[in-house]
Amino acid sequence: MKILSLIISLLALILIAFNLTKVDFSAPFEGQSITALITILAGLCAILLMLILRVSKRIEDKVKQRK
């Protein structure tokens, strides 16, 4: 599970970096720039979800060790 979450986070980071090059900063809410911004936001959400998953797995492991 740890390797899968790392791979997904890495892919999301690559997707964010790629879409940052597609944003037209003079008009960020027009044309393809809005699509790039939405994709960047989706990548950030994916990274956040993977971080939450990792933390919850750590908590689960610690709870199991106490029993």
C-alpha positions in Angstrom: 0.0 0.0 0.0 2.9 2.4 0.8 4.4 1.9 -2.6 1.1 2.4 -4.4 0.5 5.7 -2.5 4.0 6.9 -3.4 3.5 6.1 -7.1 0.1 7.9 -7.1 1.6 10.9 -5.4 4.5 11.0 -7.8 2.2 10.8 -10.8 0.1 13.6 -9.3 3.2 15.7 -8.8 4.3 15.1 -12.4 0.8 16.0 -13.6 0.9 19.2 -11.6 4.3 20.2 -13.0 3.1 19.5 -16.6 0.0 21.5 -16.2 1.8 24.5 -14.6 3.5 24.9 -18.0 0.1 25.0 -19.7 -1.3 27.9 -17.6 -1.4 31.3 -19.3 -0.7 33.6 -16.3 -1.9 36.7 -18.2 -5.4 35.1 -18.6 -5.6 32.1 -16.2 -9.4 31.7 -16.4 -9.7 31.5 -20.1 -9.3 28.7 -22.7 -7.1 25.8 -21.8 -5.7 27.6 -18.8 -8.8 26.8 -16.8 -8.5 23.1 -17.7 -4.9 23.2 -16.5 -5.9 24.8 -13.3 -8.6 22.2 -12.6 -6.1 19.4 -13.3 -3.6 21.0 -10.9 -6.3 21.2 -8.3 -7.2 17.5 -8.9 -3.5 16.6 -8.5 -3.3 18.5 -5.2 -6.4 16.6 -4.0 -4.9 13.3 -5.0 -1.7 14.1 -3.0 -3.7 15.2 0.0 -5.8 12.0 -0.1 -2.6 9.9 -0.3 -1.2 11.7 2.7 -4.4 11.1 4.7 -4.3 7.4 3.7 -0.7 7.1 4.9 -1.4 8.8 8.2 -4.5 6.6 8.8 -2.5 3.4 8.1 0.2 4.6 10.6 -2.5 5.2 13.2 -4.0 1.8 12.5 -0.7 0.1 12.9 -0.1 1.8 16.3 -3.5 0.8 17.5 -2.9 -2.8 16.5 0.5 -2.8 18.4 -1.2 -1.7 21.6 -3.6 -4.7 21.6 
